[in-house]
């Protein structure tokens, strides 16, 4: 069984860097999980990047929202 490669995106530069890699891995049927931190949650800072870069919907959205570093870290759910 192949373990997945996990890509985490959250800020605008992450989307730009991750999209070609993510799309190439999906084309080659490499087991890939796309996680969105949710730190940018409005349309202009999030959904538009998923649409423009053909990323589809993230597999997991952590929905950390806005706040300082400690607040966002504290809201990050445990993944199992």
C-alpha positions, 0 to 999 in steps of 0.5 A: 500500500502506498502512503499518500503524499500530503500537500498543505496550502494556506497562504497565497504563495502556497497555492501557486507553488503547490498547484503544478505539483498537485496536478502532476501527481493527480495525473500520474495517479499518485496518492495525494491528499490536499489540506487547506489550513483555512487561514484565508477563508473568504472567496478572494483569498481561498476558493478562487485559488482552488478554482483558478489552479484546478485544485478542486475541493481540498480533501481536508479543511482545517478551518483555522480562520483568522487570529494570531499564531497561537489562536490559529494553532489552538483551533487546528483539529487533531487529524487521525 
